[in-house]
Amino acid sequence: MGEFLCMNHPHKQAVAQCRRCGKPLCEECYDPATGYCLHHCTPNGISSTEEQKGKKSVLLQVLIAILAIIGGLTVLLISICGALLLSY
């Protein structure tokens, strides 16, 4: 791809070609994990590394929510048991 220039940066030399649209891309515009344009052909304009970070944050939020529910149920159980013990 020596003579081709990036479609987004005409002053930069292309290092790869998008697998989806076939346009020449520089290192800044190419996502090697997917082989697509970072700004045009990658789904939702999100690179694969950003997508993985998003998945990790969602998993972390779910884990925190589950732990909060378990904590709340524990406090509820302790208060019910305490009320039963103190009622006698």
MDAnalysis code that builds the backbone (N, CA, C; Angstrom):
import MDAnalysis as mda
import numpy as np

u = mda.Universe.empty(264, n_residues=88, atom_resindex=np.repeat(np.arange(88), 3), trajectory=True)
u.add_TopologyAttr("name", ["N", "CA", "C"] * 88)
u.add_TopologyAttr("resid", np.arange(1, 89))
u.add_TopologyAttr("resname", ["MET", "GLY", "GLU", "PHE", "LEU", "CYS", "MET", "ASN", "HIS", "PRO", "HIS", "LYS", "GLN", "ALA", "VAL", "ALA", "GLN", "CYS", "ARG", "ARG", "CYS", "GLY", "LYS", "PRO", "LEU", "CYS", "GLU", "GLU", "CYS", "TYR", "ASP", "PRO", "ALA", "THR", "GLY", "TYR", "CYS", "LEU", "HIS", "HIS", "CYS", "THR", "PRO", "ASN", "GLY", "ILE", "SER", "SER", "THR", "GLU", "GLU", "GLN", "LYS", "GLY", "LYS", "LYS", "SER", "VAL", "LEU", "LEU", "GLN", "VAL", "LEU", "ILE", "ALA", "ILE", "LEU", "ALA", "ILE", "ILE", "GLY", "GLY", "LEU", "THR", "VAL", "LEU", "LEU", "ILE", "SER", "ILE", "CYS", "GLY", "ALA", "LEU", "LEU", "LEU", "SER", "TYR"])
u.atoms.positions = np.array([
    [0.830, -1.187, 0.000],
    [0.000, 0.000, 0.000],
    [0.874, 1.250, 0.000],
    [2.063, 1.146, -0.551],
    [3.029, 2.228, -0.487],
    [2.566, 3.541, -1.087],
    [1.882, 3.537, -2.230],
    [1.510, 4.788, -2.886],
    [0.159, 5.336, -2.453],
    [-0.560, 4.638, -1.623],
    [-1.883, 5.092, -1.201],
    [-1.795, 5.976, 0.033],
    [-2.729, 6.927, 0.105],
    [-2.814, 7.826, 1.250],
    [-4.101, 7.538, 2.013],
    [-4.071, 7.834, 3.300],
    [-5.231, 7.584, 4.156],
    [-6.431, 8.395, 3.680],
    [-7.628, 7.809, 3.768],
    [-8.833, 8.514, 3.320],
    [-9.193, 9.669, 4.247],
    [-8.809, 9.603, 5.536],
    [-9.114, 10.664, 6.484],
    [-7.972, 11.659, 6.664],
    [-6.757, 11.203, 6.437],
    [-5.563, 12.041, 6.610],
    [-4.726, 11.971, 5.330],
    [-5.014, 12.824, 4.367],
    [-4.327, 12.746, 3.072],
    [-2.819, 12.972, 3.140],
    [-2.327, 13.512, 4.256],
    [-0.893, 13.739, 4.395],
    [-0.174, 12.512, 4.961],
    [-0.939, 11.463, 5.380],
    [-0.335, 10.253, 5.940],
    [-0.431, 9.104, 4.955],
    [0.596, 8.277, 4.971],
    [0.634, 7.117, 4.088],
    [-0.227, 6.000, 4.670],
    [-0.939, 5.304, 3.810],
    [-1.804, 4.209, 4.244],
    [-0.958, 2.990, 4.603],
    [-1.353, 2.316, 5.677],
    [-0.653, 1.105, 6.108],
    [-1.540, -0.130, 5.971],
    [-2.837, 0.078, 5.775],
    [-3.766, -1.045, 5.657],
    [-4.981, -0.619, 4.841],
    [-5.806, -1.607, 4.552],
    [-7.038, -1.369, 3.802],
    [-8.198, -1.945, 4.606],
    [-9.290, -1.190, 4.708],
    [-10.452, -1.635, 5.480],
    [-11.052, -2.893, 4.857],
    [-11.354, -3.873, 5.693],
    [-11.945, -5.122, 5.194],
    [-13.374, -4.923, 4.729],
    [-14.056, -3.910, 5.244],
    [-15.455, -3.701, 4.892],
    [-15.598, -2.813, 3.662],
    [-14.993, -1.620, 3.700],
    [-15.208, -0.675, 2.593],
    [-14.056, -0.641, 1.593],
    [-12.883, -1.177, 1.967],
    [-11.754, -1.240, 1.051],
    [-10.943, 0.037, 0.942],
    [-11.236, 1.042, 1.749],
    [-10.512, 2.309, 1.666],
    [-9.171, 2.206, 2.382],
    [-8.167, 2.928, 1.877],
    [-6.846, 2.912, 2.517],
    [-6.866, 3.691, 3.832],
    [-6.119, 3.180, 4.827],
    [-6.128, 3.768, 6.161],
    [-4.717, 3.898, 6.727],
    [-4.508, 4.958, 7.507],
    [-3.249, 5.114, 8.237],
    [-3.366, 4.371, 9.569],
    [-2.288, 4.356, 10.354],
    [-2.299, 3.641, 11.631],
    [-3.337, 4.210, 12.596],
    [-3.580, 5.506, 12.525],
    [-4.527, 6.164, 13.423],
    [-5.981, 5.775, 13.124],
    [-6.282, 5.478, 11.885],
    [-7.663, 5.182, 11.473],
    [-7.970, 3.690, 11.396],
    [-6.961, 2.845, 11.499],
    [-7.141, 1.399, 11.314],
    [-7.228, 0.685, 12.653],
    [-8.191, -0.211, 12.797],
    [-8.319, -1.043, 13.994],
    [-7.831, -2.440, 13.624],
    [-6.621, -2.808, 14.041],
    [-6.076, -4.107, 13.636],
    [-6.857, -5.293, 14.207],
    [-7.553, -5.101, 15.305],
    [-8.321, -6.202, 15.901],
    [-9.492, -6.622, 15.011],
    [-10.118, -5.643, 14.359],
    [-11.267, -5.958, 13.505],
    [-10.925, -5.895, 12.019],
    [-9.927, -5.100, 11.681],
    [-9.580, -4.905, 10.276],
    [-10.428, -3.840, 9.605],
    [-11.184, -3.067, 10.392],
    [-12.085, -2.054, 9.856],
    [-11.587, -0.643, 10.159],
    [-12.237, 0.329, 9.506],
    [-12.010, 1.746, 9.800],
    [-12.501, 2.017, 11.213],
    [-11.760, 2.801, 11.965],
    [-12.202, 3.134, 13.318],
    [-13.402, 4.067, 13.306],
    [-13.473, 4.973, 12.340],
    [-14.484, 6.029, 12.364],
    [-15.701, 5.745, 11.485],
    [-15.589, 4.815, 10.549],
    [-16.685, 4.626, 9.595],
    [-17.288, 3.216, 9.618],
    [-16.466, 2.192, 9.635],
    [-16.985, 0.829, 9.463],
    [-17.072, 0.031, 10.752],
    [-16.372, 0.429, 11.792],
    [-16.483, -0.268, 13.067],
    [-17.885, -0.026, 13.599],
    [-18.572, -1.052, 14.073],
    [-19.943, -0.872, 14.568],
    [-20.032, 0.235, 15.618],
    [-20.937, 1.172, 15.409],
    [-21.197, 2.293, 16.311],
    [-19.994, 3.210, 16.488],
    [-18.989, 3.093, 15.628],
    [-17.816, 3.949, 15.757],
    [-16.979, 3.633, 16.973],
    [-17.137, 2.446, 17.550],
    [-16.404, 2.058, 18.749],
    [-15.378, 1.003, 18.361],
    [-14.136, 1.206, 18.766],
    [-13.113, 0.221, 18.464],
    [-13.299, -0.997, 19.356],
    [-12.645, -2.084, 19.013],
    [-12.818, -3.315, 19.777],
    [-12.310, -3.169, 21.203],
    [-11.256, -2.383, 21.411],
    [-10.744, -2.196, 22.775],
    [-11.728, -1.384, 23.604],
    [-12.350, -0.373, 23.004],
    [-13.353, 0.405, 23.728],
    [-14.572, -0.446, 24.031],
    [-14.906, -1.341, 23.117],
    [-16.055, -2.227, 23.317],
    [-15.788, -3.179, 24.475],
    [-14.564, -3.691, 24.574],
    [-14.213, -4.579, 25.671],
    [-14.266, -3.847, 27.002],
    [-13.829, -2.588, 27.026],
    [-13.899, -1.796, 28.253],
    [-15.350, -1.606, 28.660],
    [-16.228, -1.381, 27.683],
    [-17.648, -1.218, 27.967],
    [-18.249, -2.478, 28.548],
    [-17.850, -3.636, 28.022],
    [-18.358, -4.907, 28.530],
    [-17.887, -5.135, 29.959],
    [-16.629, -4.767, 30.239],
    [-16.110, -4.938, 31.592],
    [-16.859, -4.050, 32.566],
    [-17.158, -2.824, 32.170],
    [-17.858, -1.922, 33.083],
    [-19.290, -2.402, 33.340],
    [-19.941, -2.981, 32.351],
    [-21.286, -3.519, 32.541],
    [-21.235, -4.703, 33.504],
    [-20.245, -5.583, 33.333],
    [-20.109, -6.721, 34.240],
    [-19.832, -6.250, 35.666],
    [-19.026, -5.220, 35.799],
    [-18.733, -4.673, 37.117],
    [-19.990, -4.088, 37.758],
    [-20.805, -3.387, 36.984],
    [-22.049, -2.822, 37.503],
    [-23.014, -3.921, 37.941],
    [-23.093, -4.997, 37.178],
    [-23.970, -6.119, 37.540],
    [-23.475, -6.767, 38.829],
    [-22.171, -6.961, 38.940],
    [-21.604, -7.550, 40.148],
    [-21.879, -6.683, 41.368],
    [-21.710, -5.386, 41.253],
    [-21.987, -4.469, 42.356],
    [-23.461, -4.516, 42.735],
    [-24.344, -4.574, 41.750],
    [-25.777, -4.649, 42.032],
    [-26.126, -5.940, 42.780],
    [-25.550, -7.053, 42.366],
    [-25.809, -8.331, 43.033],
    [-25.307, -8.292, 44.475],
    [-24.103, -7.744, 44.672],
    [-23.569, -7.640, 46.035],
    [-24.427, -6.720, 46.899],
    [-24.952, -5.650, 46.327],
    [-25.821, -4.739, 47.083],
    [-27.117, -5.442, 47.476],
    [-27.672, -6.236, 46.595],
    [-28.897, -6.983, 46.903],
    [-28.634, -7.991, 48.018],
    [-27.510, -8.708, 47.923],
    [-27.156, -9.680, 48.969],
    [-26.970, -8.965, 50.307],
    [-26.307, -7.825, 50.290],
    [-26.122, -7.056, 51.516],
    [-27.441, -6.597, 52.105],
    [-28.337, -6.119, 51.278],
    [-29.653, -5.686, 51.743],
    [-30.456, -6.830, 52.330],
    [-30.416, -7.987, 51.691],
    [-31.130, -9.152, 52.212],
    [-30.532, -9.617, 53.539],
    [-29.216, -9.503, 53.676],
    [-28.566, -9.873, 54.932],
    [-29.021, -8.964, 56.063],
    [-29.045, -7.669, 55.812],
    [-29.510, -6.724, 56.828],
    [-30.972, -7.001, 57.187],
    [-31.790, -7.286, 56.209],
    [-33.199, -7.603, 56.459],
    [-33.335, -8.866, 57.315],
    [-32.564, -9.904, 56.992],
    [-32.613, -11.152, 57.748],
    [-32.162, -10.932, 59.196],
    [-31.098, -10.163, 59.388],
    [-30.610, -9.877, 60.741],
    [-31.653, -9.099, 61.535],
    [-32.300, -8.139, 60.913],
    [-33.313, -7.356, 61.635],
    [-34.540, -8.207, 61.977],
    [-34.936, -9.113, 61.100],
    [-36.067, -10.007, 61.391],
    [-35.703, -10.952, 62.527],
    [-34.503, -11.528, 62.475],
    [-34.077, -12.437, 63.540],
    [-33.955, -11.690, 64.871],
    [-33.443, -10.484, 64.843],
    [-33.331, -9.684, 66.058],
    [-34.691, -9.357, 66.639],
    [-35.629, -9.048, 65.788],
    [-36.987, -8.737, 66.267],
    [-37.633, -9.972, 66.882],
    [-37.413, -11.141, 66.298],
    [-37.974, -12.381, 66.845],
    [-37.349, -12.707, 68.189],
    [-36.044, -12.501, 68.316],
    [-35.357, -12.811, 69.572],
    [-35.771, -11.859, 70.684],
    [-35.967, -10.590, 70.343],
    [-36.317, -9.582, 71.348],
    [-37.801, -9.622, 71.709],
    [-38.594, -10.293, 70.928],
    [-40.033, -10.323, 71.197],
    [-40.394, -11.321, 72.296],
    [-39.488, -12.199, 72.652],
    [-39.779, -13.200, 73.697],
    [-39.428, -12.677, 75.043],
])
